[in-house]
Amino acid sequence: MKKLFFILFFLTGCNYTGFSEEWKEAFLEECVSDAQEYTSNNQAKAYCNCSLELIMEKYTSDLAASADLILMSEDEVVENFQSCL
């Protein structure tokens, strides 16, 4: 997942604000793929949609979110998105 955010971080422009549809789709695809290792497809989708909502509430852009998410450990991810479990 960190690899995806690293790539997206460099593909977005420095003055960009907001969340592109491409970023949201890529986030959900990668998140669901990772979460399915631990739960069902439906539960993974629900968790990832919830996580995306939290990200969009916390950050002003996909660039800002990517910069922070890249640096998060797995424990930090769980802590930040605990309410989605």
N, C-alpha and C positions, 0 to 999 in steps of 0.2 A: 504494500500500500504506500509506503514511503517513497518508493521509486516513482509511482504515478504522480504524487504530489510534487516531487522534485521536478519532473518533466513539465507539469502544468505550470509550476512557478516560473519557469524560464520562458514558456510560450506565451504568457500573458504580458501585456504592456505595463510599464511602470506607472502610467497615469490612469490606468483602468480602474473603474469602480463598478461594483455590482457582481452578480454571479451569472456567467454565461450558461446557456443551456448545455453546451458541450462539457463544461466543467461539472455541472450537476449530474449529467448522464454518466460521465466517467467516474465520478465519485461513487454513485450508486452501484454501478457495475462492479467496481473493484471491492466496494464494501460488502455487497451481497456475496460475491465470490469468496471473500475471506470469512464472512460470518457463517456461510453454509458448512464450513468445516466443523462447526460447533452446534448447529441447530438446523431446523427444517428451512426450506426455501421460503415459506410464508413468513415465518418468524424472522428470518434474516432480512427480508424486504421491509417488514415493519420496523425493525431495529434501525436499518439504514435510512429509511425515510424520516424517522424521528431524529436520528443523528444529523441528517442534512438540515432539518428545520432548526435544530439547536445551533448549528454552525452559522446558518444564515441570520439568526438572531444576534449572535455574538460578534460576528465580523462584518465589515462593510463591503468586502469584496472577496472573490475567490483567490486573489493574490495574497491578501492578508491571511486568509484561512490557510492557504497552502503553506505559507511561510511558518505559521505556528504548528500546523499538523505534522510537518516534516520533522520537527524537533521533538515531538511527543513520543515517549516510550509506550509500550503496550499497556503498562499499568496506568499511565496518565490518560490514555484513551478510555480505558474502562472507567476511571474515576470521572472524567468529564462527561461521559455519556451513560452513566449509571442509571439515570432516570428513564432511559429508553429500554432498559432490560426488562 
